[in-house]
């Protein structure tokens, strides 16, 4: 199972917009495996970063799949982002 969740989340997706969402709306963006479902992404994020996810939004772009993860109250996107390698 440990290997599986690391294959689902490929890396953090960092843009100006994603940094603004992290600060203002407590959201993070990740590039995820194209075959991953919302439930798999949610489970992988919660287990990898020991947090609770409130909502997942997925968009498919030419280069792959990007998941926007809104964290539950009590969890900081900036703290998780630093562990994910955003900073």
N, C-alpha and C positions, 0 to 999 in steps of 0.2 A: 504494500500500500504506500509506503514511503516513496518509492520510485514513481508510482502512478501520479501522485499530486505534483511532483516536480516536472512531470511531462505535460501536465495540463497548463500550469502557469509557466510561460516561457521567460518573460521578463517584464519589468515595469515599463509603461509607456509614458514618456515625459515630454510634454509640450507646455507652452505658456498657458493654454487653456486648462490642461490637467493640473498644473501647479495652482492656478486660481481656484479650481474646484476643490483642491485639497485644503486650501486655507479657508475658503468661505463655506463650503457645503459638506465637508468631511468625506470626500470621495477620493478614490484612487483608481487609476486605470492600468490594466495589464494586457499584454499581448498573450493570448491563450491559444491552445491547440484548436485547429479548425473543427475538429470532431467533438469537442467538449460541449456538454449541455450546461444550462444555467445551474442545475443542481450539482453537477460535478465541479464547476468553478467555485460555487459557494462553499462546498465541502473542502476543497483544496485550500482556499484562502483561510477559512476558519482554522483548519488543522495546521497549516504552515505558520501562520502569524498569531495564533492563539487569540482570536478576536471573534466578535459576533457581527454578522453581515445583516443589514436591514433590507437591502435591495440590490439586485444585479440587473444591469442593462447591457445587452450585447449588440454590437454593430459589426457588420461584415464589410471590410474594405478590400481593396484589390490585393493588398499585401498579407491579409489574414483576418483574424478575428480579434476585436478589442472589447474587453469587458470593463465596464465602469461599475465599481463596487462602492456602494454607500454603506458606511459603517454604522453600527448601532450606537446609541448614546452611551457615553462612558468610555468609548474607544477613540483614540486620536489618530487621524489619518496621517498627520505629520510624524508621529512616533512609528507607526507601521511603515510609512514611506521610507524612513531612515533605515529601518531593518531590511526593506526590500531593495535598497540601493538607489533610491531616487536622489538623495543628496550626495 
